[in-house]
């Protein structure tokens, strides 16, 4: 038996002998895998459902490792909403400890939304998991969340569906606002060069080209091959992008090196895999997309705001 399995078993044993059974309390308890999913779940769930998160804000969802508090929280959870499509490699450990009382919902795979294919990195050819970066993708997540909660609490189904409809309308308005803010960026400047290839859906929604130094899960982060490939791209392709971008959960050192080598300004951070803290520029989903649009608008030469 591996050390990890031994550790988890020990934690679960302690939890079982020191706490009441998970279903002794009738409150539906839900866990979201990361902060963006947490907010979308809370929009639908409201105050009648307990919603917690596994990966805290500011942490890298790809590289997270389950903590003892995560394991204990999962023991008392009824539903886990996770993105899936490989975004959370650690979810296999949750699957290993799950039983018939725990419902795992792979939201991105169940969402009614057209996926993109990963174009670079170790997972090239597989489905891109970052669907929430398009508000229409986030709206598809909202539908999955509402359906799942309604199945578990049918007496509150109408309330969940009402909140979901309100959330979809808010996402439609957000989509229009972001599109309007980005419209002034010249077509020749509409290239997003980022550390991770996490902007494919955003690029499709708002008519950009997207290039990532490495793939979607940092699997080749900072590798000489990935850096050399991007350096060649920046040297050979014209017109050159007005700026390069780094993300909030990724060290800026690699993009800074490319920026200095290519003499192209570096801008950021952009938020993708995590919201910011409550006092940061991406405290919620709407603020995250507005912030990203503003950074791009400034760095890529958008028209001056009136």
Secondary structure as the mmCIF struct_conf table of DSSP 4:
data_model
#
loop_
_struct_conf.conf_type_id
_struct_conf.id
_struct_conf.beg_label_comp_id
_struct_conf.beg_label_asym_id
_struct_conf.beg_label_seq_id
_struct_conf.end_label_comp_id
_struct_conf.end_label_asym_id
_struct_conf.end_label_seq_id
HELX_RH_AL_P HELX_RH_AL_P1 UNK A 3 UNK A 18
BEND BEND1 UNK A 19 UNK A 19
TURN_TY1_P TURN_TY1_P1 UNK A 22 UNK A 23
BEND BEND2 UNK A 24 UNK A 25
BEND BEND3 UNK A 27 UNK A 27
STRN STRN1 UNK A 29 UNK A 32
BEND BEND4 UNK A 33 UNK A 34
HELX_RH_AL_P HELX_RH_AL_P2 UNK A 35 UNK A 45
HELX_RH_3T_P HELX_RH_3T_P1 UNK A 46 UNK A 48
BEND BEND5 UNK A 49 UNK A 49
STRN STRN2 UNK A 50 UNK A 53
BEND BEND6 UNK A 54 UNK A 55
HELX_LH_PP_P HELX_LH_PP_P1 UNK A 56 UNK A 56
TURN_TY1_P TURN_TY1_P2 UNK A 57 UNK A 58
BEND BEND7 UNK A 59 UNK A 59
TURN_TY1_P TURN_TY1_P3 UNK A 61 UNK A 63
HELX_RH_AL_P HELX_RH_AL_P3 UNK A 68 UNK A 75
TURN_TY1_P TURN_TY1_P4 UNK A 76 UNK A 76
BEND BEND8 UNK A 78 UNK A 78
STRN STRN3 UNK A 79 UNK A 82
TURN_TY1_P TURN_TY1_P5 UNK A 85 UNK A 86
BEND BEND9 UNK A 87 UNK A 87
TURN_TY1_P TURN_TY1_P6 UNK A 89 UNK A 90
HELX_RH_AL_P HELX_RH_AL_P4 UNK A 91 UNK A 97
TURN_TY1_P TURN_TY1_P7 UNK A 100 UNK A 101
STRN STRN4 UNK A 103 UNK A 106
HELX_RH_AL_P HELX_RH_AL_P5 UNK A 107 UNK A 110
BEND BEND10 UNK A 111 UNK A 113
STRN STRN5 UNK A 117 UNK A 117
BEND BEND11 UNK A 120 UNK A 121
TURN_TY1_P TURN_TY1_P8 UNK A 122 UNK A 125
BEND BEND12 UNK A 126 UNK A 126
STRN STRN6 UNK A 127 UNK A 127
HELX_LH_PP_P HELX_LH_PP_P2 UNK A 128 UNK A 128
HELX_RH_3T_P HELX_RH_3T_P2 UNK A 131 UNK A 133
BEND BEND13 UNK A 134 UNK A 134
HELX_RH_AL_P HELX_RH_AL_P6 UNK A 135 UNK A 152
HELX_RH_3T_P HELX_RH_3T_P3 UNK A 154 UNK A 156
HELX_RH_AL_P HELX_RH_AL_P7 UNK A 157 UNK A 182
TURN_TY1_P TURN_TY1_P9 UNK A 183 UNK A 184
BEND BEND14 UNK A 185 UNK A 185
HELX_RH_3T_P HELX_RH_3T_P4 UNK A 187 UNK A 189
STRN STRN7 UNK A 191 UNK A 196
BEND BEND15 UNK A 197 UNK A 197
HELX_RH_AL_P HELX_RH_AL_P8 UNK A 200 UNK A 206
TURN_TY1_P TURN_TY1_P10 UNK A 207 UNK A 207
STRN STRN8 UNK A 209 UNK A 214
BEND BEND16 UNK A 216 UNK A 218
TURN_TY1_P TURN_TY1_P11 UNK A 219 UNK A 222
HELX_RH_AL_P HELX_RH_AL_P9 UNK A 224 UNK A 236
BEND BEND17 UNK A 237 UNK A 239
HELX_LH_PP_P HELX_LH_PP_P3 UNK A 240 UNK A 241
BEND BEND18 UNK A 242 UNK A 242
STRN STRN9 UNK A 243 UNK A 247
TURN_TY1_P TURN_TY1_P12 UNK A 248 UNK A 249
BEND BEND19 UNK A 250 UNK A 250
TURN_TY1_P TURN_TY1_P13 UNK A 252 UNK A 252
HELX_RH_AL_P HELX_RH_AL_P10 UNK A 253 UNK A 262
TURN_TY1_P TURN_TY1_P14 UNK A 263 UNK A 263
STRN STRN10 UNK A 265 UNK A 270
BEND BEND20 UNK A 272 UNK A 273
TURN_TY1_P TURN_TY1_P15 UNK A 278 UNK A 279
BEND BEND21 UNK A 280 UNK A 280
TURN_TY1_P TURN_TY1_P16 UNK A 281 UNK A 282
BEND BEND22 UNK A 283 UNK A 284
HELX_RH_AL_P HELX_RH_AL_P11 UNK A 285 UNK A 299
TURN_TY1_P TURN_TY1_P17 UNK A 300 UNK A 301
HELX_LH_PP_P HELX_LH_PP_P4 UNK A 302 UNK A 305
#
